[in-house]
Amino acid sequence: MRALIVDDSRFIRNHLRGLLAPLGMECEEAANGADGLAMLHSSTPFDLALLDWNMPIMSGLEMLSQMRAEGYTSVKVLMVTTRSENDNIMRALEAGADEYLMKPFEAEALSGKLAMMGLVEA
């Protein structure tokens, strides 16, 4: 299983990698949505993308919209962001996100979202 972690915070990328690797996920990282899209285009397919919303150059929501427009429909997308307002959650889901996880979060919350998406056992 391959995961693409897209977040402008190196700390968050490392934290997510540390939580996903023990679940058997091979992780790649990008610091913004534009770099994340480039990785999608040039790499072995990903099963999961974890996207922050607020990033320079291209936001996670913009990356998500572009991914779906380009036909990357089999990649599960988990928005991992500090944006907690209901309208933001609805915008992300309408753009094609599969789940939404608000920062800060516990490891169990991430595992629960991955299980709901059918990527790990509950």
N, C-alpha and C positions, 0 to 999 in steps of 0.2 A: 504494500500500500504506500502511495506517495502523497505527501502533503506539501503544499506551497504556502509558506507563512509570509504575509505581506503586511509590514508594519514599519513605520519610520523609527520606532524605538528599538534599539539593539537589545535592550534589557528584555522587552516583551518577546522579541523573536527568540532569544535564548531561553526564556522561561517556557514558551510554547514548545520549543524543540525538546526541552527537558521533560515535558509532560507527554509528548507524542512518541518520542523514541522508544520508551519502555513498552509502548503499545504495539511496537513492531512497525512503526511508520518511518519511512525514509523522508527526511525533511530537506527542502530547499528554501532559501530566503530571498526576499526582495525588500527594499526600503521605501518603495512607492509603487503606485498602481501601474505606471508606465513600465517600470522594470519588471513588475509582475507579469504584465501582458507579454513582454518580450520573452520571459522564461516559458510561458505557456506555448508560445509559437516555436521555440527552438529546442524544447526539451522532450524527454519521454513523457507521455501523458500523466497527468496528476489525477488522483482520486478525490482530493480534498483541497480547497483553498480557504485559508483563514485570513480574512481581510479586515484591517483597521479602516475606519471611515475617514478620519482626519489625517491626511498625509500631503506633503508637498508634491508638486508636479501633477499628480493625478490621484484623486481620492479613491477610497475603496468602493464607494458607490459608483463612481464613474468607471472603474475597472470592471465591476460586476456587470454593469449595463453593456459595456463593450464586449465582455466575454460572451454573454448570452446572445448579443447581436451577431457575433462571429460564429455561433453554433457550438460553443463549449457548454453543452447542456448536460453532459454526463458527469461533469465535475461538480461535486457537492460543495456548496459555499456556506461557510459559517462566518457571519460578521462578528468580529470581536472588537468592541468599541466602548467608549465612555458615553456615547449618545444613548440616553435612556428614555427619551420622550416617545410616547406611543406613535406619533406621526413619523418619526424617524424609523421605528421598527416597521411600520406599514410600508414606508417607501422602499426599504431594503427588501422586504418580502415581495413586494410588487415588482421590483427590478430583477427578482430571480434568486434571492438568498433562500437557502433551505432552512437555516436556523439563525438565531441571533443570541449572542452572549455578551453581557455587559461587564466591563472592567470596573473594579477589580472582581476577580472570580476565584473560586476554590477549584482545585483539581477535580473534585467530584462533579462540579457543575459542568466542566468541559467534558468529562467522560459521559455524563448524562446526555449532553447534546449530541455527542458522537454516536451514542447508542440509539438515540431517537432517529438519527440519520441512517442507521443501519451499517455503520462503519466499524463498530466494536460491539462486543457482547455486553449486555447490561449487567 
